[in-house]
């Protein structure tokens, strides 16, 4: 299960912060083009959702946008969520 979280969904920790770099295959998205994972982080339960409506394979898609509590948290390739995110 840990391999699915860290390698497939690409969710890992570094220096107390959360990093997300998905490697999902097109077949791992549901009929609506979504793949989701729920996990605890910094005392909160996060629901991380990926949307791939055009069913691109890993390597041919990127992160278009990401937000946490209304704040943008992406640089276009990797999502970074600080451990101490301001409350919104």
N, C-alpha and C positions, 0 to 999 in steps of 0.2 A: 504494500500500500504506500509506503514511503516513496518508492520509486515513481509511482503515479503522481504523487504530489510534487516532488522535486524535479523530476525529469519531464513528464508529460505535460502537467499543468504549469510547470516551471516556477513553482512557488518555493522560495528559500529565504533564509535569514542571513543577514550579514551585518555585523556591528550593531545588532539590536533592531535593525530596520528590515522591512519586508521587501523582497525583490520578486518580480514576476516577469518571466520570459517563457511564454508557452511554446510547446512543440507538439501541439495537437494535430492529428491527422484529420482529413476531411470526414472520414467515417466516424470520428469520435464526437462529432456535433450531432445534436438531435434533429428532428424533422424541421424545426424552426431555425436551425443553424446556430443553436446555442449549446454551450458546454459550461457547466457550473460546478463549483466546489465550495463547500462550507468548511471553515477552519477557524480555530481560535488564534488571536494575535493580540498581544498587549492587553489581555484581560477582556477583550471583546470578541464576539463571534462575527466573522466576516463572511459574506457571500460574494465570491468572485465569479463573475459571469463573463464569458467570452462569446462574441457574436461573429459568425462567419456565414452570412446568408448566401454567399456565392460559392461556398464549399471549396475554397482554395486549399490546396495541400500545404503542409508545413514547408516553409522555405519560400513560398510564394505569397504569403500574407504578412502583414505587420500590424503593429498597434496603432490604430488611428486616433483613439482618444481614450483617456482613463481619468476617473475622478474618485475621490474618497471624501465623503462629507462635503461635497460641493467644490473641493479644491482639485485642480489639475495635478496629476502625479505621473506624467509620462514625458519621455524625451523622444518618443517615436519608435524605439526598439525595446526598451525595458521600462517597466513600471516600478517606481520606488515609493514605498509608503513609510514615512518616518514613524518610529515607535511612538513618539509623542506628537501626534497630530492634534492641532487645535480643534476643540469641539465646535460643531456648527449648529 
